[in-house]
Amino acid sequence: MLDSCQNAQERWGGVHKLIDRWLEERQELAQALRGLRDVKLAFADKDTNGTFCGLLVDYVSTWHFEVCEQLIIEAKAFDDAKALQLAKTIYPRIDDITQIALAFNDHCDKGECKDTERFADKLAKLDALLHERFELEDCLIEVLHNAHKEEGTVEA
């Protein structure tokens, strides 16, 4: 997953400062997730979980309230029906994954991460869903970037 984050940054770095910052957040999130998976008994470490959950909530919030909003504004500015249709198709799945991520955060906030088996299972599922989400986000950004790179972009 970390490799795909670096690859996305190489492809779209510089398109928008907003997207650049958000891709850096994605990389931090992926690193924190990998660290959480790799550390034995990480479920018991409230600081590690808190750091990861903070990054997770920031990441999904930035997508929803900043990045996606900006991409939709761009698509409308360029009258890009294809990108708007893609966003309409992809966004519900991204939103589903957002809800699962927020539920994971709530689960940890309530101190329910002490059950090692449940925590490991939830973390593995979240890992797979985040990977899917990253691919969906990349798809939407790629369509917008490829369609608008010659025409210029709306600055964030």
Backbone as CSV, one residue per row, in Angstrom:
resi,resn,N_x,N_y,N_z,CA_x,CA_y,CA_z,C_x,C_y,C_z
1,MET,0.825,-1.182,0.000,0.000,0.000,0.000,0.870,1.246,0.000
2,LEU,1.970,1.248,0.735,2.853,2.402,0.796,3.420,2.713,-0.582
3,ASP,3.761,1.695,-1.355,4.276,1.912,-2.705,3.252,2.615,-3.579
4,SER,1.979,2.228,-3.463,0.954,2.878,-4.278,0.777,4.335,-3.859
5,CYS,0.991,4.643,-2.593,0.905,6.030,-2.134,2.028,6.863,-2.751
6,GLN,3.243,6.319,-2.765,4.380,7.027,-3.350,4.166,7.208,-4.846
7,ASN,3.639,6.178,-5.511,3.384,6.238,-6.941,2.367,7.340,-7.258
8,ALA,1.317,7.446,-6.469,0.310,8.484,-6.683,0.932,9.861,-6.532
9,GLN,1.789,10.042,-5.554,2.408,11.340,-5.342,3.320,11.700,-6.514
10,GLU,4.029,10.723,-7.063,4.875,10.976,-8.217,4.043,11.392,-9.426
11,ARG,2.882,10.773,-9.628,2.047,11.080,-10.788,1.364,12.430,-10.671
12,TRP,0.877,12.779,-9.479,0.070,13.981,-9.360,0.681,15.074,-8.514
13,GLY,1.865,14.857,-7.971,2.506,15.882,-7.158,2.597,17.177,-7.944
14,GLY,2.217,18.262,-7.345,2.284,19.550,-7.994,1.012,19.958,-8.705
15,VAL,0.067,19.057,-8.910,-1.172,19.415,-9.590,-1.896,20.486,-8.777
16,HIS,-2.019,20.265,-7.531,-2.603,21.222,-6.591,-1.849,21.110,-5.282
17,LYS,-1.680,22.217,-4.640,-1.067,22.165,-3.309,-1.938,21.352,-2.359
18,LEU,-3.223,21.468,-2.522,-4.168,20.724,-1.689,-3.979,19.223,-1.865
19,ILE,-3.893,18.780,-3.106,-3.720,17.356,-3.372,-2.354,16.892,-2.890
20,ASP,-1.329,17.727,-3.072,0.006,17.378,-2.578,-0.025,17.130,-1.070
21,ARG,-0.624,18.060,-0.346,-0.704,17.939,1.116,-1.503,16.700,1.501
22,TRP,-2.604,16.478,0.803,-3.456,15.327,1.085,-2.728,14.015,0.789
23,LEU,-1.957,13.971,-0.288,-1.191,12.759,-0.597,-0.115,12.505,0.461
24,GLU,0.440,13.575,1.024,1.384,13.408,2.137,0.665,12.821,3.347
25,GLU,-0.558,13.280,3.601,-1.360,12.719,4.695,-1.638,11.244,4.447
26,ARG,-1.901,10.895,3.199,-2.159,9.501,2.852,-0.930,8.653,3.161
27,GLN,0.231,9.169,2.805,1.463,8.420,3.058,1.682,8.244,4.566
28,GLU,1.445,9.292,5.335,1.562,9.186,6.794,0.587,8.148,7.340
29,LEU,-0.635,8.164,6.833,-1.650,7.204,7.265,-1.210,5.782,6.945
30,ALA,-0.720,5.563,5.735,-0.271,4.225,5.329,0.892,3.753,6.197
31,GLN,1.811,4.659,6.516,2.939,4.299,7.380,2.473,3.972,8.793
32,ALA,1.541,4.759,9.301,1.016,4.503,10.646,0.269,3.175,10.690
33,LEU,-0.478,2.876,9.634,-1.198,1.608,9.564,-0.211,0.444,9.530
34,ARG,0.815,0.574,8.729,1.822,-0.487,8.654,2.498,-0.663,10.022
35,GLY,2.805,0.439,10.680,3.405,0.362,11.999,2.491,-0.306,13.006
36,LEU,1.216,0.005,12.933,0.239,-0.584,13.836,0.105,-2.079,13.589
37,ARG,0.109,-2.489,12.327,0.033,-3.907,11.979,1.276,-4.658,12.435
38,ASP,2.427,-4.004,12.321,3.696,-4.674,12.588,4.030,-4.796,14.075
39,VAL,3.501,-3.882,14.874,3.828,-3.883,16.302,2.990,-4.933,17.019
40,LYS,3.643,-5.820,17.712,2.924,-6.820,18.495,2.220,-6.118,19.657
41,LEU,0.987,-6.512,19.904,0.175,-5.982,20.995,-0.079,-4.482,20.877
42,ALA,-0.100,-3.973,19.639,-0.329,-2.542,19.429,-1.690,-2.107,19.958
43,PHE,-2.621,-3.049,20.023,-3.973,-2.720,20.485,-3.958,-2.149,21.891
44,ALA,-2.961,-2.493,22.680,-2.908,-2.046,24.070,-2.279,-0.665,24.194
45,ASP,-1.662,-0.164,23.154,-0.961,1.107,23.182,-1.905,2.216,22.724
46,LYS,-2.454,2.907,23.690,-3.440,3.949,23.401,-2.845,5.063,22.544
47,ASP,-1.577,5.416,22.760,-0.949,6.477,21.974,-0.821,6.089,20.508
48,THR,-0.407,4.850,20.246,-0.264,4.382,18.871,-1.613,4.365,18.175
49,ASN,-2.616,3.823,18.843,-3.961,3.804,18.273,-4.479,5.217,18.062
50,GLY,-4.250,6.080,19.043,-4.724,7.458,18.949,-4.089,8.204,17.793
51,THR,-2.802,7.999,17.604,-2.105,8.643,16.491,-2.676,8.158,15.167
52,PHE,-2.814,6.839,15.040,-3.361,6.286,13.806,-4.776,6.794,13.571
53,CYS,-5.620,6.738,14.585,-7.015,7.158,14.416,-7.106,8.648,14.077
54,GLY,-6.239,9.454,14.665,-6.216,10.880,14.334,-5.878,11.105,12.869
55,LEU,-4.875,10.391,12.387,-4.499,10.489,10.971,-5.635,10.006,10.077
56,LEU,-6.290,8.930,10.497,-7.388,8.353,9.721,-8.533,9.350,9.578
57,VAL,-8.945,9.941,10.681,-10.061,10.896,10.652,-9.677,12.136,9.852
58,ASP,-8.451,12.631,10.033,-8.003,13.791,9.261,-8.008,13.487,7.768
59,TYR,-7.520,12.311,7.415,-7.426,11.930,6.006,-8.803,11.870,5.351
60,VAL,-9.731,11.147,5.964,-11.054,11.016,5.335,-11.788,12.351,5.333
61,SER,-11.561,13.177,6.346,-12.197,14.493,6.395,-11.656,15.407,5.298
62,THR,-10.346,15.387,5.120,-9.735,16.220,4.084,-10.252,15.830,2.711
63,TRP,-10.381,14.522,2.478,-10.929,14.088,1.183,-12.334,14.650,1.001
64,HIS,-13.169,14.434,1.989,-14.577,14.792,1.865,-14.783,16.307,1.763
65,PHE,-14.156,17.061,2.672,-14.437,18.486,2.779,-13.536,19.372,1.928
66,GLU,-12.435,18.828,1.419,-11.533,19.668,0.641,-11.237,19.095,-0.741
67,VAL,-10.615,17.927,-0.793,-10.129,17.400,-2.066,-11.275,17.079,-3.016
68,CYS,-12.204,16.277,-2.585,-13.312,15.894,-3.459,-14.099,17.123,-3.894
69,GLU,-14.333,18.011,-2.966,-15.054,19.240,-3.282,-14.324,20.018,-4.381
70,GLN,-13.000,20.122,-4.262,-12.213,20.840,-5.267,-12.256,20.131,-6.622
71,LEU,-12.192,18.808,-6.596,-12.253,18.055,-7.851,-13.595,18.238,-8.551
72,ILE,-14.660,18.291,-7.774,-15.993,18.509,-8.350,-16.086,19.919,-8.937
73,ILE,-15.529,20.894,-8.224,-15.511,22.270,-8.741,-14.763,22.318,-10.068
74,GLU,-13.617,21.650,-10.137,-12.849,21.597,-11.389,-13.654,20.957,-12.509
75,ALA,-14.248,19.825,-12.213,-15.018,19.120,-13.244,-16.138,20.006,-13.777
76,LYS,-16.792,20.712,-12.880,-17.862,21.621,-13.313,-17.298,22.790,-14.115
77,ALA,-16.157,23.330,-13.666,-15.542,24.462,-14.368,-15.149,24.082,-15.797
78,PHE,-14.730,22.838,-15.997,-14.336,22.371,-17.321,-15.473,21.638,-18.034
79,ASP,-16.657,21.698,-17.437,-17.832,21.025,-18.010,-17.506,19.575,-18.373
80,ASP,-16.887,18.888,-17.419,-16.386,17.522,-17.627,-17.426,16.512,-17.151
81,ALA,-18.346,16.199,-18.028,-19.434,15.277,-17.688,-18.908,13.896,-17.329
82,LYS,-17.853,13.458,-18.002,-17.272,12.140,-17.720,-16.753,12.080,-16.278
83,ALA,-16.036,13.098,-15.864,-15.498,13.122,-14.498,-16.620,13.227,-13.472
84,LEU,-17.623,14.032,-13.768,-18.750,14.160,-12.846,-19.498,12.846,-12.700
85,GLN,-19.670,12.137,-13.801,-20.329,10.832,-13.740,-19.483,9.836,-12.954
86,LEU,-18.172,9.867,-13.176,-17.276,8.983,-12.437,-17.364,9.279,-10.936
87,ALA,-17.358,10.551,-10.591,-17.465,10.933,-9.178,-18.777,10.426,-8.586
88,LYS,-19.841,10.560,-9.345,-21.156,10.104,-8.883,-21.174,8.587,-8.676
89,THR,-20.418,7.884,-9.500,-20.342,6.426,-9.410,-19.438,5.975,-8.267
90,ILE,-18.295,6.635,-8.119,-17.276,6.214,-7.150,-17.574,6.697,-5.731
91,TYR,-18.109,7.897,-5.619,-18.240,8.505,-4.292,-19.026,7.664,-3.287
92,PRO,-20.118,7.002,-3.665,-20.839,6.206,-2.661,-19.964,5.113,-2.021
93,ARG,-19.092,4.480,-2.794,-18.219,3.450,-2.214,-17.180,4.091,-1.294
94,ILE,-16.631,5.225,-1.698,-15.687,5.934,-0.833,-16.396,6.331,0.459
95,ASP,-17.630,6.793,0.349,-18.399,7.176,1.538,-18.655,5.975,2.448
96,ASP,-18.948,4.812,1.860,-19.119,3.588,2.663,-17.854,3.279,3.463
97,ILE,-16.715,3.387,2.798,-15.440,3.106,3.465,-15.164,4.156,4.540
98,THR,-15.553,5.398,4.282,-15.411,6.451,5.290,-16.185,6.086,6.550
99,GLN,-17.409,5.619,6.379,-18.231,5.262,7.539,-17.595,4.129,8.342
100,ILE,-17.004,3.165,7.655,-16.328,2.059,8.339,-15.095,2.575,9.077
101,ALA,-14.355,3.487,8.453,-13.178,4.072,9.097,-13.577,4.854,10.347
102,LEU,-14.643,5.621,10.263,-15.097,6.384,11.424,-15.608,5.461,12.527
103,ALA,-16.237,4.363,12.147,-16.681,3.375,13.142,-15.477,2.738,13.826
104,PHE,-14.407,2.487,13.076,-13.173,1.956,13.666,-12.628,2.952,14.689
105,ASN,-12.615,4.225,14.327,-12.156,5.265,15.245,-13.011,5.280,16.510
106,ASP,-14.320,5.234,16.339,-15.227,5.223,17.496,-14.977,3.998,18.373
107,HIS,-14.749,2.864,17.739,-14.444,1.614,18.442,-13.220,1.807,19.345
108,CYS,-12.192,2.432,18.805,-10.971,2.664,19.590,-11.182,3.739,20.650
109,ASP,-11.948,4.791,20.316,-12.226,5.855,21.287,-12.942,5.316,22.519
110,LYS,-13.766,4.302,22.325,-14.515,3.716,23.434,-13.662,2.722,24.225
111,GLY,-12.405,2.552,23.813,-11.531,1.626,24.520,-11.794,0.172,24.192
112,GLU,-12.443,-0.079,23.060,-12.799,-1.440,22.695,-11.714,-2.123,21.859
113,CYS,-10.513,-1.568,21.876,-9.405,-2.144,21.098,-8.577,-3.116,21.933
114,LYS,-9.044,-3.439,23.089,-8.276,-4.316,23.977,-8.433,-5.800,23.636
115,ASP,-9.444,-6.129,22.877,-9.653,-7.506,22.437,-8.748,-7.740,21.229
116,THR,-7.633,-8.450,21.445,-6.614,-8.597,20.403,-7.147,-9.215,19.124
117,GLU,-7.964,-10.217,19.253,-8.468,-10.902,18.063,-9.408,-9.995,17.271
118,ARG,-10.321,-9.345,17.961,-11.256,-8.428,17.294,-10.521,-7.244,16.682
119,PHE,-9.567,-6.697,17.439,-8.818,-5.551,16.933,-8.033,-5.932,15.684
120,ALA,-7.345,-7.052,15.729,-6.551,-7.494,14.576,-7.443,-7.718,13.363
121,ASP,-8.624,-8.294,13.588,-9.559,-8.536,12.489,-10.062,-7.215,11.907
122,LYS,-10.458,-6.288,12.773,-10.950,-4.984,12.310,-9.850,-4.214,11.576
123,LEU,-8.630,-4.305,12.088,-7.513,-3.608,11.457,-7.221,-4.192,10.068
124,ALA,-7.260,-5.507,9.950,-7.023,-6.151,8.647,-8.100,-5.753,7.639
125,LYS,-9.347,-5.710,8.079,-10.437,-5.304,7.187,-10.287,-3.839,6.777
126,LEU,-9.925,-2.993,7.746,-9.731,-1.581,7.445,-8.577,-1.400,6.464
127,ASP,-7.515,-2.152,6.630,-6.361,-2.096,5.733,-6.803,-2.371,4.293
128,ALA,-7.556,-3.432,4.084,-8.025,-3.789,2.740,-8.955,-2.709,2.179
129,LEU,-9.816,-2.179,3.016,-10.747,-1.142,2.562,-10.024,0.157,2.219
130,LEU,-9.014,0.504,2.996,-8.245,1.709,2.681,-7.504,1.549,1.360
131,HIS,-6.977,0.363,1.125,-6.314,0.109,-0.153,-7.311,0.303,-1.304
132,GLU,-8.517,-0.233,-1.158,-9.558,-0.048,-2.172,-9.887,1.431,-2.333
133,ARG,-10.023,2.119,-1.220,-10.348,3.543,-1.247,-9.277,4.339,-1.982
134,PHE,-7.997,4.047,-1.685,-6.907,4.758,-2.348,-6.999,4.575,-3.865
135,GLU,-7.311,3.376,-4.298,-7.438,3.113,-5.734,-8.604,3.899,-6.341
136,LEU,-9.717,3.958,-5.637,-10.867,4.714,-6.129,-10.552,6.212,-6.195
137,GLU,-9.916,6.727,-5.158,-9.526,8.139,-5.151,-8.560,8.422,-6.303
138,ASP,-7.592,7.539,-6.478,-6.615,7.709,-7.560,-7.295,7.729,-8.918
139,CYS,-8.270,6.875,-9.095,-9.002,6.805,-10.356,-9.680,8.146,-10.647
140,LEU,-10.330,8.688,-9.654,-11.018,9.962,-9.838,-10.023,11.086,-10.120
141,ILE,-8.936,11.131,-9.384,-7.929,12.170,-9.605,-7.297,12.016,-10.987
142,GLU,-7.015,10.792,-11.380,-6.382,10.567,-12.683,-7.264,11.048,-13.826
143,VAL,-8.551,10.772,-13.751,-9.454,11.229,-14.807,-9.451,12.752,-14.869
144,LEU,-9.525,13.404,-13.737,-9.518,14.865,-13.720,-8.179,15.418,-14.182
145,HIS,-7.101,14.836,-13.710,-5.764,15.331,-14.069,-5.527,15.176,-15.569
146,ASN,-5.809,14.005,-16.095,-5.564,13.775,-17.515,-6.450,14.658,-18.386
147,ALA,-7.664,14.889,-17.983,-8.588,15.694,-18.775,-8.241,17.180,-18.737
148,HIS,-7.653,17.632,-17.635,-7.485,19.070,-17.448,-6.045,19.555,-17.463
149,LYS,-5.088,18.649,-17.562,-3.685,19.080,-17.442,-3.284,20.061,-18.543
150,GLU,-3.830,19.923,-19.725,-3.504,20.832,-20.815,-4.249,22.165,-20.692
151,GLU,-5.407,22.107,-20.014,-6.265,23.291,-19.951,-5.997,24.170,-18.740
152,GLY,-5.195,23.696,-17.784,-4.972,24.421,-16.547,-5.894,23.887,-15.480
153,THR,-5.725,24.360,-14.263,-6.550,23.887,-13.163,-7.027,25.047,-12.331
154,VAL,-8.056,24.790,-11.565,-8.559,25.745,-10.608,-7.688,25.613,-9.368
155,GLU,-7.098,26.692,-8.909,-6.199,26.633,-7.751,-6.971,26.484,-6.456
156,ALA,-6.406,25.664,-5.563,-7.030,25.448,-4.245,-6.512,26.458,-3.271
